[in-house]
Amino acid sequence: MSVSFVLGNGQSRLAVNLYAVQKRGPVYGCNALYRDFRPDVLISTDRPISERIQQEGYASQNRMYTRKPMPGSGAMRVPQEYYGYSSGPIAVGQAALDGAVAIYMIGFDLGALPQERFNNVYADTEFYKKSSARPTYTGNWVRQIRTICGHFPQRQFVRVMGATTAEIREFVDIKNLRSMPMAEFLDRINNTKDL
């Protein structure tokens, strides 16, 4: 089975050894992830950070998608069917387009931290909101992930549920999307068990 991993930037992702995950299959990531870890595919749709990534030469050495690639940067245009989507859902869609049969979504918390605070690994850094800020609206991401699951009914989508991952009622009725507790996921990754 072809397995891929898509990393969101929710804080639950901090529990995961990304290098151990990458040994198990291709890793797709978003935006500032490139500062700390080199995924197999990087998606960046927000213009300021996307341009910075390209200006730093990352896209000339690595597979990167954005809405409007800068000429000569090496970046590629996101798939047309997902052009208006956010980075995380595009990464999920790209993994499916690349042929993954099972796609694990890690750090797709889609919810706030306690006291309704912004849930992002990169809070308080350039291009990101303050950690004290209100959470980002996630309704668009939820709708986009639902749509992608519908586009690929024969694929399995697994949302890894960590301590800061929100329950999303709109995901309950999707037949090819299931949840996996973080502890089970870590056991399978760290002990090289089947996924």
C-alpha positions as CSV (number, residue, x, y, z in Angstrom):
1,M,0.0,0.0,0.0
2,S,1.3,3.5,-0.9
3,V,1.2,5.6,2.2
4,S,1.7,9.4,2.4
5,F,1.7,11.8,5.2
6,V,0.5,15.4,5.1
7,L,1.6,17.7,7.9
8,G,-0.5,20.6,9.0
9,N,1.0,23.1,11.4
10,G,-1.3,22.6,14.4
11,Q,0.5,22.0,17.6
12,S,-0.4,18.3,17.9
13,R,2.2,17.8,15.2
14,L,5.0,18.5,17.8
15,A,4.4,15.0,19.3
16,V,5.7,13.4,16.0
17,N,9.2,12.6,14.9
18,L,9.0,13.9,11.3
19,Y,12.1,12.0,10.3
20,A,10.6,8.7,11.5
21,V,7.5,9.5,9.5
22,Q,9.5,10.3,6.3
23,K,11.1,6.8,6.5
24,R,7.6,5.4,6.1
25,G,6.5,7.4,3.0
26,P,6.5,10.7,1.2
27,V,5.7,13.7,3.4
28,Y,3.8,16.8,2.2
29,G,3.9,20.0,4.2
30,C,2.9,23.6,4.3
31,N,4.4,27.0,4.5
32,A,7.0,27.6,7.2
33,L,7.6,23.8,7.7
34,Y,10.6,24.2,5.4
35,R,12.4,26.2,8.1
36,D,12.7,23.1,10.3
37,F,12.2,20.1,8.0
38,R,12.4,19.4,4.3
39,P,9.2,17.6,3.2
40,D,9.1,15.7,-0.1
41,V,6.5,18.3,-1.3
42,L,5.9,21.8,0.1
43,I,2.7,23.7,-0.6
44,S,2.5,27.5,0.1
45,T,-0.4,29.6,-1.0
46,D,-0.1,32.7,1.1
47,R,1.7,35.2,-1.1
48,P,4.2,36.7,1.3
49,I,5.6,33.5,2.7
50,S,5.4,31.8,-0.7
51,E,7.5,34.5,-2.3
52,R,10.0,34.4,0.5
53,I,10.4,30.6,0.1
54,Q,11.0,31.1,-3.7
55,Q,13.4,34.0,-3.2
56,E,15.5,31.9,-0.8
57,G,15.9,29.3,-3.6
58,Y,14.1,26.5,-1.9
59,A,11.9,25.8,-4.9
60,S,14.9,25.4,-7.2
61,Q,16.1,22.5,-5.1
62,N,12.8,21.0,-3.8
63,R,9.4,20.2,-5.1
64,M,7.1,23.1,-4.2
65,Y,3.7,24.3,-5.3
66,T,2.1,27.7,-5.1
67,R,-0.7,29.7,-6.8
68,K,1.6,32.0,-8.7
69,P,5.1,30.7,-9.2
70,M,7.8,33.3,-9.6
71,P,9.5,33.0,-13.0
72,G,12.7,31.0,-12.7
73,S,12.1,30.0,-9.1
74,G,11.4,26.3,-9.8
75,A,8.1,26.4,-8.1
76,M,5.1,24.8,-9.8
77,R,1.5,25.9,-10.0
78,V,-1.0,24.2,-7.7
79,P,-3.4,21.8,-9.5
80,Q,-6.2,23.8,-11.2
81,E,-9.0,22.0,-9.4
82,Y,-7.5,23.1,-6.0
83,Y,-6.4,26.6,-7.1
84,G,-8.5,28.5,-4.6
85,Y,-7.9,26.1,-1.7
86,S,-5.7,26.6,1.4
87,S,-2.3,25.1,1.7
88,G,-3.2,22.1,3.9
89,P,-6.1,20.9,1.8
90,I,-4.0,21.3,-1.4
91,A,-1.3,19.2,0.2
92,V,-3.9,16.5,0.9
93,G,-5.2,16.7,-2.7
94,Q,-1.7,16.6,-4.1
95,A,-0.9,13.5,-2.2
96,A,-4.0,11.8,-3.6
97,L,-3.1,13.0,-7.1
98,D,0.3,11.6,-6.7
99,G,-1.2,8.1,-6.1
100,A,-1.2,7.6,-2.4
101,V,-3.7,5.0,-1.3
102,A,-3.7,6.0,2.3
103,I,-3.1,9.6,3.4
104,Y,-2.4,10.4,7.1
105,M,-3.2,14.0,8.1
106,I,-1.0,15.1,11.1
107,G,-1.4,18.5,12.8
108,F,-4.7,19.2,11.1
109,D,-6.0,20.4,14.4
110,L,-8.7,22.7,13.0
111,G,-9.4,24.2,16.4
112,A,-8.2,26.6,19.0
113,L,-5.9,26.2,21.9
114,P,-7.3,26.8,25.4
115,Q,-8.6,30.3,26.0
116,E,-9.5,30.4,22.2
117,R,-5.9,31.1,21.1
118,F,-4.3,30.7,17.7
119,N,-3.2,27.1,17.2
120,N,-0.1,27.0,15.0
121,V,3.5,25.8,15.5
122,Y,4.8,29.0,13.9
123,A,2.7,31.5,16.0
124,D,4.8,34.6,16.9
125,T,7.1,34.2,13.8
126,E,7.3,36.1,10.6
127,F,4.1,35.8,8.4
128,Y,2.1,34.3,11.3
129,K,-0.3,35.7,13.9
130,K,0.6,36.1,17.5
131,S,0.0,33.2,19.9
132,S,-2.4,35.4,21.8
133,A,-4.5,36.0,18.6
134,R,-8.0,34.5,18.1
135,P,-8.0,31.2,16.1
136,T,-8.2,31.2,12.4
137,Y,-11.6,30.3,10.9
138,T,-11.4,26.7,9.8
139,G,-14.7,26.2,7.9
140,N,-13.1,26.6,4.5
141,W,-10.5,23.9,5.3
142,V,-13.2,21.5,6.5
143,R,-15.2,22.0,3.3
144,Q,-12.1,21.6,1.2
145,I,-11.1,18.3,2.9
146,R,-14.6,17.0,2.5
147,T,-14.5,17.8,-1.2
148,I,-11.1,16.1,-1.7
149,C,-12.3,12.9,0.1
150,G,-15.2,12.9,-2.3
151,H,-12.9,13.3,-5.3
152,F,-11.0,10.1,-4.3
153,P,-13.6,7.6,-2.9
154,Q,-11.2,4.7,-3.3
155,R,-8.5,6.3,-1.1
156,Q,-8.3,6.2,2.7
157,F,-7.8,9.4,4.6
158,V,-6.8,9.2,8.3
159,R,-6.8,12.2,10.6
160,V,-4.4,11.7,13.5
161,M,-6.0,13.1,16.7
162,G,-3.7,14.7,19.2
163,A,-4.3,16.7,22.4
164,T,-5.1,19.9,20.5
165,T,-7.0,18.3,17.6
166,A,-10.7,19.4,17.4
167,E,-13.5,16.9,16.7
168,I,-15.2,18.0,13.5
169,R,-18.8,16.8,13.1
170,E,-18.7,17.5,9.3
171,F,-16.2,14.6,9.0
172,V,-18.3,12.0,10.8
173,D,-20.3,10.9,7.7
174,I,-17.3,10.6,5.3
175,K,-16.9,6.9,4.6
176,N,-13.2,7.1,3.5
177,L,-12.1,9.4,6.3
178,R,-11.4,8.1,9.8
179,S,-9.6,9.2,12.9
180,M,-6.7,7.6,14.7
181,P,-5.5,8.5,18.2
182,M,-2.1,10.1,18.3
183,A,-0.8,7.3,20.7
184,E,-1.8,4.6,18.2
185,F,-0.1,6.5,15.3
186,L,3.1,7.0,17.3
187,D,3.1,3.3,18.3
188,R,2.8,2.3,14.6
189,I,5.5,4.8,13.4
190,N,8.0,4.3,16.2
191,N,7.7,0.5,16.2
192,T,7.5,0.2,12.4
193,K,4.1,-1.5,12.6
194,D,1.7,-1.6,9.7
195,L,-0.2,1.6,8.9
